[in-house]
Structures are given as C-alpha cells and as structure tokens.
C-alpha cells in the first residue's frame, strides 16, 4: 500500500506554468465565491462585503503569485518534477493563503493575530481550495499521460516497420574529424550537456565520456541535418537508430536508447522528432 502510494506520487508531472493567469483567476474565483455564497459567517457581516471579498481574493492572488515566483527562481535547481512535488507545492500555497487570510481577518475585525486564528483558517482554506485543486490536478495528469502514451504507441508501431532508405543532404561528411572524439561517431548514441560539461555515451555502455573544449551548441551545429542524429532537447542529442522504445508520461515523451539511457523529448521538439522519425522509418499511422 505504502509502496504503491510512493510510486504514484513519483509519477512525472509537468511543472506549473510561470504566469499571472493562475494567481489572478484563483483570486477572482475566491472573491466571487465569498461575495455570492457568503460562507463562514459572512452573511452576518454588516460592513462592505464586496470590499472584504476582494480583500480575500487579493490575499489569494498575492500568496499564489509568491509561490509561483519562488518556483520560477528555483526551477533550474529543482529535480525532475513529480506529482508528489506538485502536491507539496499546493499544500505550501494553501498554508501561505491561510496565514494571509488570518492576517487580513485580524485587520478587518480587529482581532489579535495568533495561533488560534491561524488554526481556525487552515481547515477553512484547505476545505475551500484543496478539493477543486486536487480534482483538476489529477485530471490534468491523467489527460497528459494518456495523450503522450498514445503518442508513444505511434512511434512504437512505426519502429517495428523500419525501412532502409537512402538519404541526401547538403553536408557530405559528419565524421567530426576536427573534434577530438576517442570513439567513432557511429558508436555514439547520446550527446548530453551537463552544466558546463559535454559528455557522450556509447552503444553498449552508459559510462559518460567527457568531451573537453567543445560546447553542446557546437556539436549540435556540426550534426545538424544528419540522418541519424537529432537534437531532441536543449541538453540532448540522440542517435535515432539507437532508440529502442518510446514512453509517454505527463511530462511528454521519453526515449529509451540501446545503452539503457532515458532521454526526454522537449515538448517544443516533439513535432521535429515526429517528422525526422517519419523520414527515418516510414509512415506514422494516424
């Protein structure tokens, strides 16, 4: 049971989009909900209910925006995003909103801000926000996972119909003779940028081989147009004929190479990968 739950929470999940749309829409929905339905004793409030509702909406907007900004600043240092990480981010967001609501309430009703007021608002904030957020969270994860699994199945069918074709290109030579490779290019299945370092891996080994003195962009430029090498991510170039399976999850597509490397395909590169893969192996079924 616990193992199944942990595996579920470790499912890949796309990182939240860094924009003002979600904080703004969340704030507007909270303000409208409070003003229209008047829950939690607001029906007995004798003051300006519209102003108070807008105030709580602003609290939601500011807190959600702060969490989004923190996520944006740290996203390059964060590990691969998962469903559990997204749930943790939501819980932190709700906790911050509860603190903001308690503070705003202390201003409106002239109540002292303290633990009692905060403990009162935590369950209220969770009850209002958690259920719809979780519903849309799991719905989005399910839809994305299904969509990319179907996309992966298309490539799997295509891979089983491999055909030999002749290729023509304006570049006659991709031997990279000026690049100090310790192994022949056909043996290399994966180039990867790791920070300021560039490594490559071979067909029968996942051991990284350093490539000093060259940037990833330079290798990508030299291999541009190659019939069997393609940049699928800002940090990855793969050998198409080394792809053994294509998996789909909520983040997109992942390629499993013959040396067991798992390589992500950037969403912006999926269509490019589709077109090149189609030329390489034949027709992609509808």
C-alpha positions as CSV (number, residue, x, y, z in Angstrom):
1,X,0.0,0.0,0.0
2,X,2.7,2.5,1.0
3,X,4.9,1.4,-1.8
4,X,2.1,1.9,-4.3
5,X,1.4,5.3,-2.9
6,X,5.0,6.4,-3.2
7,X,5.2,5.1,-6.7
8,X,2.0,7.0,-7.6
9,X,3.5,10.2,-6.1
10,X,6.7,9.7,-8.1
11,X,4.8,9.9,-11.4
12,X,6.3,12.6,-13.7
13,X,4.3,15.8,-13.8
14,X,4.8,19.0,-15.9
15,X,6.0,21.9,-13.8
16,X,3.4,24.7,-13.2
17,X,3.4,27.4,-15.8
18,X,5.0,30.6,-14.5
19,X,2.4,33.2,-15.3
20,X,-0.1,35.5,-13.7
21,X,-3.1,33.7,-15.1
22,X,-3.5,31.1,-12.3
23,X,-2.9,33.5,-9.4
24,X,-5.3,36.1,-10.9
25,X,-8.0,33.5,-11.8
26,X,-7.7,32.0,-8.3
27,X,-8.1,35.4,-6.6
28,X,-11.1,36.3,-8.7
29,X,-12.8,32.9,-8.0
30,X,-12.3,33.3,-4.3
31,X,-13.7,36.8,-4.2
32,X,-16.7,35.8,-6.2
33,X,-17.3,32.7,-4.1
34,X,-17.2,34.7,-0.9
35,X,-19.4,37.5,-2.2
36,X,-22.1,35.3,-3.8
37,X,-22.4,32.5,-1.2
38,X,-21.3,34.4,2.0
39,X,-20.0,31.3,3.8
40,X,-18.2,31.2,7.2
41,X,-20.4,33.8,8.9
42,X,-20.0,36.5,6.1
43,X,-23.9,36.5,5.8
44,X,-24.0,38.3,9.1
45,X,-21.3,40.8,8.2
46,X,-22.7,44.4,8.4
47,X,-19.8,46.1,6.6
48,X,-18.8,46.4,2.9
49,X,-18.9,42.7,1.9
50,X,-17.7,43.4,-1.6
51,X,-14.5,45.1,-0.4
52,X,-13.9,42.3,2.1
53,X,-14.4,39.7,-0.6
54,X,-12.0,41.5,-2.9
55,X,-9.5,41.6,0.0
56,X,-9.5,37.9,0.5
57,X,-9.2,37.5,-3.3
58,X,-6.1,39.7,-3.2
59,X,-4.7,37.6,-0.4
60,X,-5.1,34.5,-2.6
61,X,-3.6,36.3,-5.6
62,X,-0.5,37.6,-3.8
63,X,0.2,34.3,-2.0
64,X,-0.2,32.2,-5.1
65,X,1.9,34.7,-7.0
66,X,4.7,34.5,-4.4
67,X,4.7,30.7,-4.6
68,X,4.8,30.8,-8.4
69,X,7.7,33.3,-8.2
70,X,9.6,31.1,-5.8
71,X,9.1,28.1,-8.1
72,X,10.3,30.2,-11.1
73,X,13.5,31.2,-9.3
74,X,14.3,27.7,-8.1
75,X,13.2,25.7,-11.1
76,X,16.7,25.3,-12.6
77,X,17.9,23.8,-9.3
78,X,14.8,21.5,-8.7
79,X,14.9,17.8,-9.5
80,X,12.6,16.3,-12.2
81,X,9.1,17.4,-11.2
82,X,6.6,14.8,-10.0
83,X,3.0,14.5,-8.9
84,X,4.2,14.5,-5.3
85,X,6.2,17.7,-5.8
86,X,3.2,19.4,-7.3
87,X,1.0,18.3,-4.3
88,X,3.7,19.7,-1.9
89,X,3.7,23.0,-3.8
90,X,-0.1,23.1,-3.5
91,X,0.0,22.5,0.3
92,X,2.6,25.2,0.8
93,X,0.4,27.6,-1.3
94,X,-2.7,26.8,0.8
95,X,-0.7,27.2,4.1
96,X,0.5,30.6,2.9
97,X,-3.0,31.6,1.9
98,X,-4.3,30.5,5.3
99,X,-1.7,32.8,7.0
100,X,-2.7,35.6,4.7
101,X,-6.4,35.1,5.4
102,X,-5.8,35.1,9.2
103,X,-3.8,38.3,9.0
104,X,-6.4,40.0,6.8
105,X,-9.2,38.9,9.2
106,X,-7.3,40.4,12.1
107,X,-7.3,43.7,10.3
108,X,-10.9,43.7,9.3
109,X,-12.4,42.5,12.6
110,X,-9.7,44.0,14.9
111,X,-8.8,40.6,16.3
112,X,-5.3,39.7,17.5
113,X,-3.3,37.7,15.0
114,X,-2.2,34.5,16.6
115,X,-2.2,30.7,16.6
116,X,-5.9,30.4,17.4
117,X,-6.9,32.5,14.4
118,X,-4.4,30.7,12.2
119,X,-5.6,27.2,13.2
120,X,-9.1,28.4,12.5
121,X,-8.3,29.4,9.0
122,X,-6.1,26.4,7.9
123,X,-9.0,23.9,7.7
124,X,-11.3,26.6,6.1
125,X,-8.7,27.4,3.4
126,X,-8.0,23.7,2.8
127,X,-11.7,22.8,2.5
128,X,-12.3,25.7,0.0
129,X,-9.3,25.2,-2.1
130,X,-8.0,21.6,-1.9
131,X,-10.8,19.6,-3.4
132,X,-11.2,21.5,-6.7
133,X,-7.4,21.9,-7.0
134,X,-6.8,18.2,-6.5
135,X,-9.6,17.3,-9.0
136,X,-8.1,19.4,-11.7
137,X,-4.6,18.3,-10.8
138,X,-5.3,14.6,-11.2
139,X,-7.5,15.3,-14.3
140,X,-4.6,17.1,-15.9
141,X,-2.1,14.4,-15.0
142,X,-4.4,11.7,-16.4
143,X,-5.1,13.6,-19.7
144,X,-1.5,14.4,-20.3
145,X,-0.3,10.9,-19.5
146,X,-2.9,9.3,-21.8
147,X,-2.1,11.7,-24.6
148,X,1.6,11.1,-24.5
149,X,1.1,7.3,-24.1
150,X,-0.9,7.3,-27.3
151,X,1.8,9.4,-29.0
152,X,4.4,6.9,-27.8
153,X,2.4,4.0,-29.2
154,X,2.5,5.6,-32.6
155,X,6.3,5.6,-32.6
156,X,6.4,2.1,-31.2
157,X,4.3,0.9,-34.2
158,X,6.5,2.9,-36.5
159,X,9.7,1.4,-35.1
160,X,8.6,-2.1,-35.9
161,X,8.2,-1.1,-39.6
162,X,11.7,0.1,-40.1
163,X,12.7,0.5,-43.7
164,X,16.1,1.1,-45.3
165,X,16.2,4.4,-47.1
166,X,18.9,6.5,-48.8
167,X,19.4,10.0,-47.5
168,X,20.6,13.1,-49.3
169,X,21.9,16.2,-47.6
170,X,24.0,19.2,-48.3
171,X,26.5,18.1,-45.7
172,X,28.7,15.3,-47.2
173,X,30.6,14.4,-44.0
174,X,29.6,14.1,-40.4
175,X,32.8,12.4,-39.2
176,X,33.6,15.3,-36.9
177,X,37.2,15.0,-37.8
178,X,38.1,18.2,-36.1
179,X,36.5,17.1,-32.9
180,X,38.8,15.0,-30.5
181,X,36.5,12.0,-30.1
182,X,38.0,8.9,-28.6
183,X,35.4,6.7,-30.4
184,X,34.0,6.6,-33.9
185,X,30.8,8.6,-34.4
186,X,28.6,5.6,-35.3
187,X,29.4,4.1,-31.8
188,X,28.0,7.2,-30.1
189,X,24.3,7.1,-29.2
190,X,23.9,10.1,-27.0
191,X,25.5,13.5,-26.5
192,X,24.5,15.3,-23.3
193,X,25.2,18.7,-21.8
194,X,25.7,18.7,-18.0
195,X,26.2,22.2,-16.9
196,X,29.4,23.5,-18.4
197,X,30.5,20.0,-19.4
198,X,29.7,17.9,-22.5
199,X,29.7,14.1,-22.4
200,X,28.8,11.4,-24.8
201,X,27.8,7.7,-24.3
202,X,28.4,4.6,-26.5
203,X,26.1,1.9,-27.8
204,X,27.0,-0.7,-25.2
205,X,27.8,1.5,-22.2
206,X,26.2,4.1,-20.1
207,X,29.6,5.3,-18.8
208,X,30.0,9.1,-19.6
209,X,32.9,10.1,-21.8
210,X,33.9,13.7,-21.5
211,X,34.4,15.9,-24.5
212,X,36.6,18.8,-23.5
213,X,36.9,22.1,-25.3
214,X,33.6,22.0,-27.1
215,X,30.1,23.3,-26.3
216,X,26.9,21.4,-26.8
217,X,25.7,24.0,-29.3
218,X,28.9,23.5,-31.4
219,X,28.3,19.7,-31.7
220,X,24.6,20.3,-32.4
221,X,25.6,22.6,-35.3
222,X,28.0,20.1,-36.7
223,X,25.4,17.3,-36.6
224,X,22.6,19.4,-38.0
225,X,21.0,17.6,-40.9
226,X,22.5,14.3,-40.1
227,X,20.0,11.5,-41.0
228,X,20.6,9.5,-37.8
229,X,21.4,12.2,-35.1
230,X,18.8,14.6,-33.8
231,X,18.7,17.2,-31.0
232,X,15.6,16.3,-29.0
233,X,16.2,18.5,-26.0
234,X,18.2,21.6,-25.2
235,X,20.7,19.2,-23.5
236,X,20.4,16.0,-25.5
237,X,21.3,14.8,-29.0
238,X,20.4,11.1,-29.7
239,X,21.1,8.6,-32.4
240,X,17.7,7.7,-34.0
241,X,18.6,4.1,-34.8
242,X,19.6,3.6,-31.2
243,X,16.1,4.3,-29.9
244,X,14.6,1.0,-28.6
245,X,11.4,2.3,-27.1
246,X,9.3,5.5,-26.7
247,X,7.4,6.0,-23.5
248,X,4.8,8.6,-22.7
249,X,4.1,10.3,-19.3
250,X,2.6,13.5,-18.1
251,X,5.7,15.5,-18.9
252,X,5.9,14.3,-22.5
253,X,7.9,11.6,-24.3
254,X,11.0,9.7,-23.1
255,X,13.3,7.7,-25.4
256,X,15.0,4.5,-24.2
257,X,18.2,4.0,-26.0
258,X,20.0,0.7,-26.7
259,X,22.5,1.5,-23.9
260,X,19.5,2.0,-21.5
261,X,19.8,5.8,-21.3
262,X,16.5,7.5,-20.8
263,X,16.3,10.8,-22.7
264,X,13.4,13.3,-22.5
265,X,12.0,14.9,-25.7
266,X,11.2,18.6,-25.1
267,X,7.6,19.5,-25.9
268,X,8.8,22.0,-28.5
269,X,10.8,19.3,-30.2
270,X,8.1,16.6,-30.4
271,X,6.9,17.7,-33.9
272,X,10.5,17.8,-35.2
273,X,11.2,14.4,-33.7
274,X,8.0,13.1,-35.4
275,X,9.0,14.4,-38.8
276,X,12.6,13.1,-38.7
277,X,11.4,9.8,-37.2
278,X,8.9,9.5,-40.1
279,X,11.6,10.1,-42.7
280,X,13.8,7.6,-41.0
281,X,11.3,4.8,-40.5
282,X,8.3,5.4,-42.8
283,X,4.7,6.5,-42.3
284,X,3.3,7.3,-38.9
285,X,-0.2,5.8,-38.5
286,X,-3.0,8.3,-37.7
